[in-house]
Amino acid sequence: MAYKVRFVNYPEHYKRIWSEVRGAIDECLSKGDLIARKQLDDFEADLAKFVGVKYALGLNSGTDALLLSLKAAGIGKGDEVVTVSHTFVATIMSIVFNFATPKLIDVADDMEMDISKLDAAITKKTRAIIPVHLNGRMTDMRAVNKIAKEHDLVVVEDAAQALGARIGKCKSGGTGLTGCFSFYPAKILGCAGDGGALTTNDDEMMRNIKLLRDHGFKRDTNELLMYGFNSRLDNIQAAMLGIKLRYLPDWITRRRQIAAKYEKGLRKISGLKLPPGPDASGDYFDVYQNYVIRSEKRDKLNAFLKEKGVETILSWPKPNHHHPALGLTKFKLPVTEKISRTVISLPMYPEMFEEEIGYVIDVLKEFHE
């Protein structure tokens, strides 16, 4: 259908930066810079600086960033990894594909890992923790890292939805052994297809990921040092992301402005639960990858929004541990289950026009009249 307000407006997004994007593509193609060339090196350096770490390595997806992080950290058969169920399945998949066992705990009311449940989930088999920074808000990494240090555990940050977020002085992707980012097109920094990156301050991790992403091949000596994967971020995507990264601070500012408008327009509606507003987050600096509200009438509300031409996303109406095929049904996570029944993501992207924001607010008010 033709939506009045899209969830993400890709044509408008590229229209505003098209001359620069086209120039970057032309440069790559005209020079034959397609794989592992200067554009990738430059983007990795700029991303590392943005996150505040020593290294950033471009990969083919955020999924592979998680997968390779655990593999390079030596996580494998017999090991347990603690994470949450309220996340995209890739988080859990990265554990399973390393032959380790997922240990799922509940989230708190802000949809981040419930730190109060973390210590009790750790056993003698636990080797790692994957906190998931969801919707542009960080998990409290100060608390996670404190517990991890007490138990000598690896911390891999699933920061796919939180580039630019922070809590206190902790930046998303900058405090664990690795930070894992996705550049899926709808992300806050998205490419024109699949892409991702891993960030780290650890020299050995950087060396191992460089090998793992390129078949285990050390190109300067023509040696194969391990079995690896084909998980490189190509140069055209890296060149485009390098351009977009320069705009990201302004885009984050605009997302926070839209979040403030939503909060002001919707806060008096009975029956809606809103995320923390940008001016009421304390130590948290949220980047609003998604603007997620909660309603006990979620399904009816979602249908009404669609009828009125407002595109939405439901993440995730059936939680991961309720899918029998995944073998996770033993976990009982009441907050996760309630959230899955009530969440709905509203349109949120920097190119939104004021009239579109107002229209979404008016439709929500109309539903609740």
C-alpha positions in Angstrom: 0.0 0.0 0.0 1.0 3.6 -0.4 1.8 4.8 3.1 1.4 8.5 4.1 4.3 8.0 6.6 6.9 5.3 5.9 8.8 3.6 8.7 12.0 4.6 6.9 12.0 6.8 3.8 15.0 5.6 1.8 14.4 7.7 -1.3 14.3 10.9 0.7 17.4 9.8 2.6 19.5 9.3 -0.5 18.1 12.3 -2.3 19.7 14.6 0.3 23.2 13.1 0.0 23.0 11.7 -3.5 25.8 13.8 -5.1 28.3 12.7 -2.5 27.2 9.0 -2.6 27.4 9.0 -6.4 30.8 10.5 -6.2 32.0 7.8 -3.8 30.6 5.0 -6.0 32.2 6.5 -9.1 35.6 6.8 -7.4 35.5 3.2 -6.3 34.5 1.9 -9.7 36.7 4.1 -11.7 39.8 3.1 -9.7 38.8 -0.5 -9.4 38.8 -0.1 -5.6 36.3 -2.9 -4.7 37.8 -5.1 -1.9 40.1 -4.1 1.0 41.2 -0.8 -0.4 41.7 2.7 0.9 38.0 3.5 1.3 37.6 0.7 3.8 40.7 1.7 5.7 39.5 5.3 6.0 36.0 4.3 7.2 37.5 1.9 9.8 39.7 4.6 11.1 36.9 7.1 11.3 34.5 4.7 12.9 37.1 3.7 15.6 37.5 7.4 16.4 33.8 7.9 16.6 33.3 5.0 19.0 36.5 5.9 20.9 38.4 2.7 20.4 41.7 1.6 18.8 40.3 -0.5 16.1 37.2 -0.9 13.9 37.0 -3.7 11.3 34.4 -3.7 8.5 32.5 -7.0 8.1 29.6 -8.2 6.0 27.0 -8.0 8.8 26.4 -7.3 12.4 25.6 -11.0 12.7 29.1 -11.9 11.7 30.5 -9.4 14.1 28.8 -11.3 16.9 29.7 -14.7 15.5 33.4 -13.9 14.9 33.7 -12.1 18.3 32.8 -15.3 20.2 34.9 -17.5 17.9 38.0 -15.3 18.3 37.4 -15.2 22.1 37.6 -19.0 22.2 33.9 -19.6 23.1 32.9 -23.1 22.1 31.4 -26.4 23.1 30.5 -26.7 26.8 30.5 -23.0 27.3 27.5 -20.9 28.4 26.8 -17.4 27.2 24.3 -15.2 29.0 22.1 -12.9 26.9 18.5 -11.9 26.5 15.6 -13.2 24.5 14.2 -9.7 23.5 16.6 -9.2 20.6 16.9 -10.2 17.0 17.7 -13.9 16.7 21.2 -13.2 15.4 22.4 -12.5 18.9 21.4 -16.0 20.1 22.4 -17.6 16.8 26.0 -16.4 17.2 26.2 -18.4 20.4 24.6 -21.6 18.9 26.8 -21.5 15.8 29.9 -21.4 18.0 28.5 -24.7 19.7 28.0 -22.9 23.0 24.8 -22.8 25.0 22.6 -19.7 25.3 21.5 -18.8 28.9 18.6 -16.3 28.5 17.6 -13.8 31.2 14.8 -11.3 31.3 15.0 -7.6 30.4 14.0 -4.7 32.6 11.1 -2.3 31.8 13.4 -0.2 29.5 13.9 -3.4 27.4 17.6 -3.6 28.3 19.2 -6.6 30.1 17.9 -6.8 33.7 21.2 -6.6 35.6 19.6 -7.8 38.8 19.1 -11.2 37.1 22.7 -11.4 35.7 24.7 -12.7 38.7 22.3 -15.6 39.4 22.5 -16.8 35.8 26.3 -17.2 35.9 27.5 -20.8 36.5 30.9 -22.5 36.4 30.3 -23.1 32.6 29.6 -19.4 31.9 32.3 -17.8 29.7 30.7 -14.7 28.2 27.9 -12.1 28.4 26.2 -10.4 25.4 24.3 -7.4 26.6 22.0 -6.0 23.8 21.8 -2.2 23.5 18.2 -2.1 22.1 16.4 0.7 20.3 19.3 3.2 20.6 19.6 2.9 24.4 22.6 1.4 26.2 22.6 -1.4 28.7 24.4 -0.2 31.9 27.8 -1.4 30.9 29.3 -0.2 34.2 27.3 -2.8 36.0 27.8 -5.5 33.3 31.6 -5.0 33.3 31.7 -5.1 37.1 30.0 -8.5 37.2 32.1 -9.8 34.3 35.3 -8.8 36.0 34.3 -10.6 39.2 33.7 -13.8 37.3 36.4 -13.4 34.6 34.0 -13.3 31.7 34.2 -12.0 28.2 31.8 -9.2 27.3 30.6 -8.8 23.7 28.4 -5.8 23.1 25.5 -6.3 20.7 25.4 -2.6 19.7 23.7 -3.1 16.4 21.0 -0.6 17.3 23.0 1.9 19.3 25.8 3.5 17.4 26.4 6.8 19.2 24.6 5.9 22.4 26.3 6.3 25.7 25.7 6.0 29.5 27.8 8.3 31.5 31.3 8.2 29.9 30.7 4.7 28.5 30.2 4.7 24.7 28.3 2.0 22.9 30.7 -0.6 21.5 33.6 0.8 23.4 33.7 -1.0 26.8 33.4 -4.7 26.1 36.1 -6.9 24.5 34.3 -6.1 21.3 31.4 -4.0 20.1 29.2 -5.3 17.2 27.4 -3.0 14.8 25.0 -3.5 12.0 24.8 -1.3 8.9 21.5 -2.9 7.7 19.8 -0.1 5.6 17.3 0.8 8.3 19.9 1.3 11.0 21.0 4.7 12.3 24.1 4.3 10.0 22.9 2.1 7.1 24.5 1.0 3.9 22.8 0.0 0.6 22.6 -3.7 1.6 24.1 -5.8 4.3 27.2 -4.6 6.3 28.6 -4.5 9.8 31.6 -3.8 11.9 33.4 -4.9 15.0 35.2 -2.5 17.4 37.8 -3.4 20.0 40.8 -2.1 22.0 42.4 -5.5 22.0 45.4 -6.1 19.7 45.0 -9.9 19.6 41.3 -9.6 18.8 42.0 -7.2 16.0 44.6 -9.6 14.5 42.3 -12.6 14.8 39.2 -10.9 13.3 41.3 -9.6 10.4 42.2 -13.3 9.6 38.8 -14.7 10.3 37.0 -12.2 8.0 39.3 -13.1 5.1 39.5 -16.9 5.0 42.2 -17.0 7.6 44.6 -15.6 5.0 47.5 -13.3 5.9 47.8 -11.4 2.7 51.2 -9.8 3.2 52.9 -13.2 3.7 50.5 -15.3 1.6 50.0 -17.7 4.5 46.9 -19.4 5.7 47.0 -19.2 9.5 43.5 -20.7 10.3 40.2 -21.6 8.7 38.2 -18.5 8.3 35.2 -16.9 6.6 34.3 -14.6 3.8 33.1 -11.7 5.9 34.5 -8.5 4.4 32.8 -5.2 4.0 33.2 -4.1 0.4 34.7 -0.8 -0.6 31.6 0.7 -2.2 29.6 0.2 1.0 32.6 1.4 3.1 32.9 4.6 1.0 29.2 5.3 1.3 29.3 4.7 5.1 32.3 7.0 5.4 30.2 9.8 3.9 27.2 9.1 6.1 29.3 8.9 9.3 30.1 12.6 8.9 26.4 13.3 9.0 25.6 11.0 11.9 25.9 13.5 14.8 23.4 15.7 13.1 21.1 12.8 12.4 21.3 11.7 16.0 20.3 15.3 17.1 17.3 15.1 14.7 16.2 11.7 16.0 16.3 13.1 19.6 14.3 16.1 18.4 11.6 13.8 16.9 11.6 11.7 20.1 11.0 14.9 22.1 8.1 15.8 19.8 6.6 12.3 20.1 7.0 12.5 23.9 5.3 15.9 24.1 2.4 14.9 21.8 1.7 11.5 23.3 2.5 11.7 27.0 -1.1 12.6 28.0 -2.6 9.6 26.2 -3.9 7.1 28.7 -2.9 3.5 27.8 0.4 4.3 26.1 3.7 3.7 27.6 6.5 5.8 26.1 10.3 5.3 26.2 12.3 7.7 28.3 12.4 11.2 26.7 15.7 12.7 25.6 15.5 15.3 28.5 14.6 12.8 31.2 17.3 10.1 30.7 19.8 11.0 33.4 23.1 9.4 32.5 21.6 7.8 29.4 22.2 9.4 26.0 19.7 7.6 23.7 20.0 7.9 20.0 16.5 6.5 19.2 17.3 4.0 16.6 13.7 3.1 17.1 10.9 4.9 18.9 9.1 2.1 20.7 5.8 2.6 22.5 3.8 0.0 24.4 0.0 -0.6 24.4 -2.2 -3.3 25.8 -4.3 -2.8 22.6 -1.2 -3.2 20.4 -2.7 -5.3 17.7 -5.8 -3.1 17.2 -3.6 0.0 17.4 -1.2 -1.4 14.8 -4.1 -2.2 12.4 -5.5 1.3 12.9 -2.2 2.9 12.1 -1.8 0.8 9.0 -5.4 1.7 7.9 -4.4 5.4 8.3 -1.3 5.0 6.3 1.3 4.9 9.0 3.9 2.2 8.6 5.1 0.4 11.8 7.2 -2.6 12.9 6.5 -5.1 15.7 9.7 -6.3 17.3 9.2 -9.2 18.1 5.5 -10.3 18.6 6.7 -13.9 19.3 9.8 -13.9 21.6 12.7 -16.1 20.6 12.2 -18.5 23.4 8.7 -19.3 22.2 9.9 -20.7 18.9 10.1 -24.5 19.5 12.6 -24.9 16.6 15.2 -22.9 18.6 15.1 -25.2 21.6 14.8 -22.4 24.1 11.3 -23.1 25.5 12.5 -23.9 29.0 13.2 -20.3 29.7 10.4 -18.3 31.5 10.8 -14.6 31.0 7.7 -12.8 32.0 8.8 -9.2 31.3 10.1 -10.2 27.8 6.8 -12.0 27.1 4.7 -9.0 28.2 6.8 -6.6 26.1 6.5 -8.8 23.1 2.7 -8.6 23.4 2.6 -4.8 23.7 5.5 -3.1 21.7 5.1 -1.2 18.5 7.7 0.9 16.7 6.7 4.2 15.2 8.3 5.9 12.2 11.6 7.4 13.2 14.2 8.7 10.8 16.0 12.1 10.4 14.3 13.0 7.1 10.8 13.1 8.7 8.9 16.2 7.9 7.1 18.1 10.7 3.7 17.3 9.1 4.5 13.6 9.2 5.4 13.7 12.9 2.2 15.6 13.6 0.2 13.2 11.5 1.5 10.1 13.5 0.6 11.9 16.7 -2.9 12.8 15.5 -3.6 9.2 14.4 -2.6 7.9 17.8 -4.8 10.5 19.5 -7.7 9.5 17.2 -7.4 5.9 18.1 -7.6 6.7 21.8 -10.5 9.1 21.7 
